[in-house]
Amino acid sequence: MELLGMTTIFLLVCVACLLLFATWRSMSRKEKEPPGPIPLPIVGSILQLNPWNLPESLRMLSMKYGPVFTIYLGQQKVVVLYGYDVVKEALIDQADEFSGRGVLPLIKKLFKGTGIVTSNGETWKQLRRFALTTLRDFGMGKKSIEERIQEEARFLVERIRNTHERPFNPGNFLIHAVSNIICSIVFGDRFDYEDKKFLTLIELLEQNNRLQNSIQTQEKGNGHSEFTVETLSRTTLDLFLAGTGTTSITLRHGLLILQKYPEIVEKIQKEIDCVIGRERSPCMADRSQMPYTDAVVHEIQRFIDFLPLNVPHTVIKDTKFRNYFIPKDTIIFPMLCSVLHDSKEFPNPKKFDPGHFLNTNGTFKKSDHFMPFSAGKRICAGEGLARMELFIFLTSILQNFTLKPVVDRKDIDITPLVSTLANMPRPYEVSFLPR
């Protein structure tokens, strides 16, 4: 029995040594790969990473290893890009090489590489082209996307008005309103907020489960067609997930932040009264005349840093990047948090300050560091839609209501709840007082 135990221990040591040797050999190959902590067998870089706050762990590693470094999530190699310069070089200057979608094992099992978000190669190219063309067609149709958002904003305002100043968590109201925009695009009409089918749809979206759609599209006879029922269904679900969750969470977080800063709300409302008034609905043409409101919307997106790690990329071929060699199919983390919270571009980046997007004369200041939708060939396909929703929904709410927190303003915590992949707003309730 003792001999068996010693044999088992010896075999485990041998396996560990072989794995370490294989790792060392791959790291000491002729081509110079990005540096990083030496991984342990099986568990990789677990000792250097805090899974509950991965962005902070990667920030600390960047201070030691530089803006381009390697970590191992288990046995999965990941190259991390930390800082505006390297993220720009990869996603924009070398856009083709870094255009692959990096899919971690769990995501691959759930989504099987179908749909616009997780697909690669020709499938991704055709589905993205199809989605962008379809969104443009709807926007230029009989009833434009902007008009749909304005209409939904009026329903949202009326629903809020019916709360009669009672405090409540606006999360459901916001997700219902934003989701109805996608419903009107995909299904041709919106849902009543109390519609049972609609509520079931929202529940499925929030649980991030598979959504079974009853869309009719026919597969082409070509066996190599990318437009199968599965890929189109998956793309439809991608539109719902990306077009509902991110925008509604951004709005929910924005309303939490604005409760803490009533002076910011007053400035927005003054601009609304001057440019729009109280009678007509806000429209995108107003934005150019409302630099302060535009700056606040941008600052909300910058401050909350919704997807700090970005959605993973891969290099689609062996790639030379700076002085390093990155093998084909290596997963890439182009860290958006390192761009949105760059202290050189945004002084005191942890502070919510609309001045980050304002010139000294009060005009709007653009920034190349503003990348909440990522950048390059994998930039969010719904960026234009999200921008319209955020501006019109937020201005419509503040055109009609003032926010009254249920706790003392100084006790409102606006720092995001950090999770592995996304930053979420803390739960809260608020009263909406008619203006």
C-alpha positions as CSV (number, residue, x, y, z in Angstrom):
1,M,0.0,0.0,0.0
2,E,2.8,2.3,0.9
3,L,4.6,1.4,-2.3
4,L,1.5,2.2,-4.3
5,G,1.2,5.6,-2.7
6,M,4.9,6.4,-3.4
7,T,4.4,5.3,-7.0
8,T,1.4,7.6,-7.4
9,I,3.3,10.6,-6.0
10,F,6.3,9.8,-8.3
11,L,4.0,9.7,-11.3
12,L,2.3,13.0,-10.3
13,V,5.7,14.7,-9.9
14,C,6.8,13.4,-13.4
15,V,3.6,14.7,-15.0
16,A,4.1,18.1,-13.3
17,C,7.7,18.3,-14.5
18,L,6.7,17.4,-18.0
19,L,4.0,20.1,-18.0
20,L,6.5,22.6,-16.7
21,F,9.0,21.6,-19.3
22,A,6.5,21.9,-22.1
23,T,5.5,25.3,-20.8
24,W,9.1,26.5,-20.5
25,R,9.9,25.1,-24.0
26,S,6.9,27.0,-25.6
27,M,7.9,30.2,-23.8
28,S,11.6,29.9,-24.8
29,R,11.0,29.3,-28.5
30,K,12.9,31.2,-31.1
31,E,10.2,33.8,-31.5
32,K,9.8,36.1,-28.5
33,E,6.3,35.9,-27.0
34,P,4.9,38.4,-24.5
35,P,6.2,38.0,-21.0
36,G,4.2,37.0,-18.0
37,P,4.1,35.1,-14.8
38,I,5.2,31.5,-15.1
39,P,2.0,29.3,-15.1
40,L,1.4,26.4,-12.8
41,P,0.4,23.0,-14.4
42,I,-3.4,22.8,-14.9
43,V,-4.3,25.9,-12.9
44,G,-2.2,28.4,-14.9
45,S,-1.9,31.9,-13.5
46,I,-4.4,31.4,-10.7
47,L,-2.0,32.6,-8.0
48,Q,-1.6,36.0,-9.7
49,L,-5.3,36.5,-10.5
50,N,-8.3,37.5,-8.4
51,P,-11.3,36.0,-10.2
52,W,-13.6,38.4,-8.3
53,N,-11.8,41.4,-9.6
54,L,-9.8,40.3,-12.7
55,P,-9.4,43.9,-14.1
56,E,-7.5,45.0,-11.0
57,S,-5.3,41.8,-11.1
58,L,-4.4,42.5,-14.8
59,R,-3.7,46.2,-14.0
60,M,-1.2,45.1,-11.3
61,L,0.4,42.6,-13.8
62,S,0.7,45.3,-16.4
63,M,2.8,47.4,-14.0
64,K,5.3,44.5,-13.7
65,Y,5.3,43.1,-17.2
66,G,4.3,46.0,-19.4
67,P,1.4,46.8,-21.7
68,V,1.6,43.4,-23.6
69,F,1.8,40.3,-21.4
70,T,0.6,36.7,-21.2
71,I,-1.5,34.9,-18.6
72,Y,-3.0,31.4,-18.5
73,L,-6.6,30.8,-17.5
74,G,-6.1,27.2,-16.6
75,Q,-4.3,25.9,-19.7
76,Q,-5.7,28.6,-22.0
77,K,-3.1,31.1,-23.1
78,V,-4.3,34.7,-23.1
79,V,-2.4,37.8,-24.3
80,V,-3.5,41.0,-22.4
81,L,-3.3,44.4,-24.0
82,Y,-3.2,47.1,-21.4
83,G,-3.3,50.8,-22.4
84,Y,-4.7,53.0,-25.2
85,D,-1.7,52.7,-27.4
86,V,-1.5,48.9,-27.6
87,V,-5.3,48.5,-27.8
88,K,-5.4,51.0,-30.7
89,E,-2.5,49.4,-32.5
90,A,-4.2,46.0,-32.3
91,L,-7.8,46.7,-32.9
92,I,-7.4,49.6,-35.4
93,D,-3.8,49.6,-36.9
94,Q,-3.7,45.8,-37.2
95,A,-7.4,45.2,-37.4
96,D,-7.3,42.3,-39.7
97,E,-4.9,40.2,-37.6
98,F,-6.9,40.8,-34.4
99,S,-10.4,40.4,-35.9
100,G,-11.1,36.9,-34.6
101,R,-13.5,36.3,-31.8
102,G,-11.9,34.7,-28.8
103,V,-14.3,32.2,-27.4
104,L,-13.6,30.7,-23.9
105,P,-14.8,27.1,-23.3
106,L,-18.0,27.9,-21.5
107,I,-19.1,30.5,-24.2
108,K,-18.2,28.0,-26.9
109,K,-20.3,25.3,-25.3
110,L,-23.3,27.7,-25.0
111,F,-23.2,29.4,-28.3
112,K,-21.4,26.9,-30.6
113,G,-19.7,29.7,-32.6
114,T,-23.0,30.8,-34.2
115,G,-24.5,34.2,-34.4
116,I,-22.8,37.6,-34.9
117,V,-21.1,37.9,-31.6
118,T,-19.3,34.5,-31.3
119,S,-18.8,33.4,-34.9
120,N,-15.6,33.7,-36.9
121,G,-14.4,33.7,-40.5
122,E,-16.9,33.8,-43.4
123,T,-19.9,33.1,-41.1
124,W,-19.1,36.2,-39.0
125,K,-18.4,38.4,-42.1
126,Q,-21.7,37.5,-43.8
127,L,-23.8,37.7,-40.6
128,R,-22.4,41.1,-39.6
129,R,-22.9,42.5,-43.1
130,F,-26.5,41.1,-43.1
131,A,-27.2,42.6,-39.6
132,L,-25.8,46.0,-40.5
133,T,-27.7,46.2,-43.8
134,T,-30.9,45.1,-42.1
135,L,-30.6,47.8,-39.3
136,R,-29.9,50.4,-42.0
137,D,-32.9,49.3,-44.0
138,F,-35.2,49.6,-40.9
139,G,-33.7,53.0,-40.1
140,M,-34.5,54.3,-43.6
141,G,-37.9,52.6,-43.8
142,K,-41.4,54.0,-43.4
143,K,-41.0,54.3,-39.6
144,S,-37.4,55.1,-38.7
145,I,-35.5,53.7,-35.7
146,E,-35.4,57.1,-34.2
147,E,-39.1,57.5,-34.4
148,R,-39.5,54.1,-32.7
149,I,-37.2,55.2,-29.9
150,Q,-39.2,58.5,-29.5
151,E,-42.5,56.6,-29.4
152,E,-41.1,54.1,-26.8
153,A,-39.7,57.0,-24.7
154,R,-43.2,58.5,-24.5
155,F,-44.6,55.1,-23.3
156,L,-41.8,55.0,-20.7
157,V,-42.5,58.5,-19.5
158,E,-46.2,57.7,-19.1
159,R,-45.4,54.5,-17.2
160,I,-43.1,56.4,-14.8
161,R,-45.8,59.1,-14.3
162,N,-48.2,56.4,-13.2
163,T,-46.0,55.5,-10.3
164,H,-47.2,58.8,-8.7
165,E,-43.9,59.6,-7.1
166,R,-43.6,56.3,-5.3
167,P,-40.0,55.1,-4.9
168,F,-39.2,52.0,-7.0
169,N,-36.3,50.3,-8.8
170,P,-36.5,51.5,-12.4
171,G,-34.6,48.5,-13.8
172,N,-37.6,46.6,-15.2
173,F,-39.1,49.8,-16.7
174,L,-35.8,50.5,-18.5
175,I,-35.2,46.9,-19.8
176,H,-38.8,46.7,-21.0
177,A,-38.5,50.0,-22.9
178,V,-35.1,49.2,-24.5
179,S,-36.1,45.7,-25.4
180,N,-39.2,47.0,-27.2
181,I,-36.9,48.8,-29.6
182,I,-35.4,45.5,-30.7
183,C,-38.9,43.9,-30.7
184,S,-40.1,46.6,-33.1
185,I,-37.2,46.1,-35.4
186,V,-37.2,42.3,-35.4
187,F,-41.0,41.6,-35.1
188,G,-42.3,44.8,-36.6
189,D,-44.1,46.0,-33.5
190,R,-43.7,46.7,-29.8
191,F,-45.2,44.9,-26.8
192,D,-47.5,46.2,-24.1
193,Y,-45.5,46.3,-20.9
194,E,-47.8,43.9,-19.2
195,D,-48.0,41.4,-22.1
196,K,-47.3,37.9,-20.7
197,K,-45.3,36.8,-23.7
198,F,-43.1,40.0,-23.5
199,L,-42.5,39.4,-19.8
200,T,-41.5,35.8,-20.5
201,L,-39.1,37.0,-23.2
202,I,-37.5,39.5,-20.8
203,E,-37.2,36.9,-18.1
204,L,-35.4,34.6,-20.6
205,L,-33.1,37.4,-21.6
206,E,-32.2,38.2,-18.0
207,Q,-31.4,34.6,-17.3
208,N,-29.3,34.6,-20.4
209,N,-30.8,31.3,-21.5
210,R,-31.5,30.2,-25.1
211,L,-34.3,32.0,-26.7
212,Q,-36.5,29.9,-29.0
213,N,-37.6,32.2,-31.8
214,S,-40.5,31.5,-34.2
215,I,-38.9,33.5,-37.1
216,Q,-39.4,32.2,-40.7
217,T,-36.3,32.3,-42.9
218,Q,-35.6,29.9,-45.4
219,E,-32.2,28.1,-45.7
220,K,-30.6,28.5,-49.1
221,G,-30.1,25.3,-51.1
222,N,-26.4,25.9,-51.0
223,G,-25.0,23.5,-48.4
224,H,-22.3,26.1,-47.6
225,S,-24.7,28.9,-46.8
226,E,-24.1,30.8,-43.6
227,F,-27.8,31.8,-43.4
228,T,-29.1,28.7,-41.6
229,V,-32.0,28.7,-39.2
230,E,-29.5,28.2,-36.3
231,T,-27.2,31.1,-37.3
232,L,-30.1,33.5,-37.9
233,S,-31.8,32.5,-34.7
234,R,-28.6,33.0,-32.8
235,T,-28.0,36.4,-34.5
236,T,-31.5,37.4,-33.5
237,L,-30.8,36.4,-29.9
238,D,-27.5,38.3,-30.0
239,L,-29.4,41.4,-31.0
240,F,-31.7,41.0,-28.1
241,L,-29.0,40.3,-25.6
242,A,-26.6,43.1,-26.8
243,G,-29.4,45.5,-27.6
244,T,-31.3,45.1,-24.4
245,G,-29.0,44.4,-21.5
246,T,-26.1,46.8,-22.1
247,T,-28.2,49.9,-22.9
248,S,-30.7,49.3,-20.1
249,I,-28.0,48.7,-17.5
250,T,-26.2,51.8,-18.7
251,L,-29.4,53.9,-18.2
252,R,-30.0,52.3,-14.8
253,H,-26.5,53.1,-13.8
254,G,-26.8,56.6,-15.2
255,L,-29.9,57.4,-13.1
256,L,-28.2,56.2,-10.0
257,I,-25.2,58.5,-10.7
258,L,-27.5,61.5,-11.4
259,Q,-29.2,61.1,-8.1
260,K,-25.9,61.9,-6.4
261,Y,-25.3,65.0,-8.4
262,P,-28.5,67.2,-8.6
263,E,-26.4,70.1,-9.9
264,I,-25.6,68.0,-13.0
265,V,-29.3,67.2,-13.4
266,E,-30.1,70.9,-13.2
267,K,-27.7,71.8,-15.9
268,I,-29.1,69.1,-18.2
269,Q,-32.6,70.3,-17.6
270,K,-31.7,73.9,-18.3
271,E,-30.2,72.7,-21.6
272,I,-33.3,70.7,-22.4
273,D,-35.6,73.6,-21.7
274,C,-33.5,75.9,-23.8
275,V,-33.1,73.6,-26.8
276,I,-36.2,71.3,-26.7
277,G,-38.7,72.8,-24.3
278,R,-41.3,70.8,-22.5
279,E,-43.7,69.9,-25.3
280,R,-42.0,68.0,-28.1
281,S,-39.9,64.8,-27.9
282,P,-36.1,65.0,-27.9
283,C,-34.5,63.9,-31.2
284,M,-30.9,63.2,-32.3
285,A,-30.7,66.6,-34.1
286,D,-30.9,68.2,-30.7
287,R,-27.7,66.6,-29.5
288,S,-25.3,68.9,-31.4
289,Q,-26.9,71.8,-29.5
290,M,-26.7,70.1,-26.1
291,P,-23.0,69.6,-25.4
292,Y,-23.4,69.3,-21.7
293,T,-26.0,66.6,-22.0
294,D,-23.9,64.8,-24.6
295,A,-20.9,65.0,-22.3
296,V,-22.9,63.5,-19.4
297,V,-24.0,60.6,-21.6
298,H,-20.4,59.9,-22.6
299,E,-19.2,60.2,-19.1
300,I,-21.7,57.7,-17.8
301,Q,-20.4,55.2,-20.3
302,R,-16.8,56.0,-19.6
303,F,-17.3,55.9,-15.8
304,I,-19.2,52.6,-15.5
305,D,-16.8,50.8,-17.8
306,F,-19.4,48.2,-18.4
307,L,-17.2,45.5,-20.1
308,P,-13.7,46.2,-18.6
309,L,-12.1,43.2,-20.3
310,N,-13.8,43.8,-23.6
311,V,-15.2,40.8,-25.4
312,P,-12.3,38.5,-26.1
313,H,-10.6,38.6,-29.5
314,T,-8.2,36.2,-31.2
315,V,-5.5,36.6,-33.8
316,I,-6.5,34.9,-37.0
317,K,-2.9,34.1,-38.1
318,D,0.6,34.1,-36.6
319,T,1.1,37.8,-35.8
320,K,4.0,40.1,-35.1
321,F,2.9,42.7,-32.6
322,R,5.5,45.3,-31.5
323,N,8.5,43.1,-30.7
324,Y,6.5,40.0,-29.9
325,F,5.2,36.9,-31.7
326,I,1.6,35.9,-31.1
327,P,0.6,32.5,-32.4
328,K,-2.5,32.0,-34.5
329,D,-5.8,31.5,-32.4
330,T,-4.3,33.0,-29.2
331,I,-7.0,34.7,-27.2
332,I,-6.6,38.4,-26.7
333,F,-8.0,40.6,-24.0
334,P,-7.9,44.3,-25.3
335,M,-8.6,45.9,-21.9
336,L,-11.2,48.6,-22.3
337,C,-10.9,49.7,-18.7
338,S,-7.3,50.7,-19.4
339,V,-8.5,53.0,-22.1
340,L,-11.6,54.5,-20.5
341,H,-9.8,55.1,-17.2
342,D,-6.6,56.4,-18.7
343,S,-5.5,59.1,-16.2
344,K,-3.6,61.1,-18.9
345,E,-6.7,61.5,-21.0
346,F,-9.2,61.6,-18.2
347,P,-7.7,63.3,-15.1
348,N,-8.9,61.7,-11.9
349,P,-10.6,58.9,-13.9
350,K,-12.4,57.3,-10.9
351,K,-14.4,60.5,-10.4
352,F,-17.6,61.1,-12.4
353,D,-17.0,64.4,-14.2
354,P,-18.7,65.5,-17.4
355,G,-15.8,67.9,-17.9
356,H,-13.9,65.0,-19.3
357,F,-15.8,65.6,-22.5
358,L,-16.0,69.4,-22.4
359,N,-13.7,72.0,-23.7
360,T,-13.0,75.1,-21.6
361,N,-15.6,77.1,-23.6
362,G,-18.3,74.5,-22.9
363,T,-18.3,72.8,-26.3
364,F,-18.2,69.0,-26.6
365,K,-14.8,67.5,-26.7
366,K,-14.3,64.3,-28.6
367,S,-11.8,61.7,-27.4
368,D,-10.2,58.8,-29.2
369,H,-10.1,57.0,-25.9
370,F,-13.9,56.7,-25.8
371,M,-14.3,53.0,-26.6
372,P,-17.2,51.6,-24.7
373,F,-18.3,49.8,-27.8
374,S,-14.8,48.5,-28.5
375,A,-13.1,49.5,-31.8
376,G,-12.0,48.1,-35.1
377,K,-13.7,45.4,-37.1
378,R,-15.4,43.9,-34.0
379,I,-16.9,47.2,-32.8
380,C,-20.4,46.7,-31.6
381,A,-22.8,46.5,-34.6
382,G,-25.5,48.2,-32.6
383,E,-23.4,51.2,-31.6
384,G,-25.5,53.7,-33.5
385,L,-28.7,52.3,-32.1
386,A,-27.4,52.4,-28.5
387,R,-26.2,56.0,-28.9
388,M,-29.7,57.0,-30.0
389,E,-31.4,55.1,-27.2
390,L,-29.2,56.5,-24.5
391,F,-29.6,60.1,-25.6
392,I,-33.3,60.0,-26.3
393,F,-34.4,57.9,-23.2
394,L,-32.3,59.9,-20.8
395,T,-33.3,63.4,-22.1
396,S,-37.0,62.3,-22.2
397,I,-36.9,61.2,-18.6
398,L,-35.2,64.4,-17.4
399,Q,-37.4,66.5,-19.6
400,N,-40.4,65.3,-17.5
401,F,-39.0,64.4,-14.1
402,T,-36.6,65.3,-11.4
403,L,-34.9,62.5,-9.4
404,K,-35.5,62.2,-5.7
405,P,-33.3,59.6,-3.9
406,V,-34.6,57.6,-1.0
407,V,-31.4,57.9,0.9
408,D,-29.1,60.9,1.7
409,R,-27.2,61.8,-1.5
410,K,-23.9,61.6,0.3
411,D,-24.6,57.9,1.1
412,I,-25.3,57.0,-2.6
413,D,-22.6,54.6,-3.8
414,I,-22.1,54.9,-7.5
415,T,-19.1,52.7,-7.8
416,P,-19.9,49.6,-10.0
417,L,-20.3,46.2,-8.6
418,V,-17.3,44.4,-10.1
419,S,-17.8,40.9,-11.5
420,T,-15.7,38.7,-13.6
421,L,-16.8,40.1,-17.0
422,A,-19.1,43.1,-16.4
423,N,-19.6,46.0,-14.1
424,M,-23.1,46.3,-12.7
425,P,-24.9,49.2,-10.9
426,R,-25.8,48.7,-7.2
427,P,-29.5,48.1,-6.5
428,Y,-31.5,51.2,-5.6
429,E,-34.9,52.8,-5.6
430,V,-35.8,56.4,-6.7
431,S,-38.8,58.6,-6.9
432,F,-39.6,60.5,-10.1
433,L,-41.1,63.9,-9.4
434,P,-43.0,65.6,-12.3
435,R,-41.4,68.9,-13.4
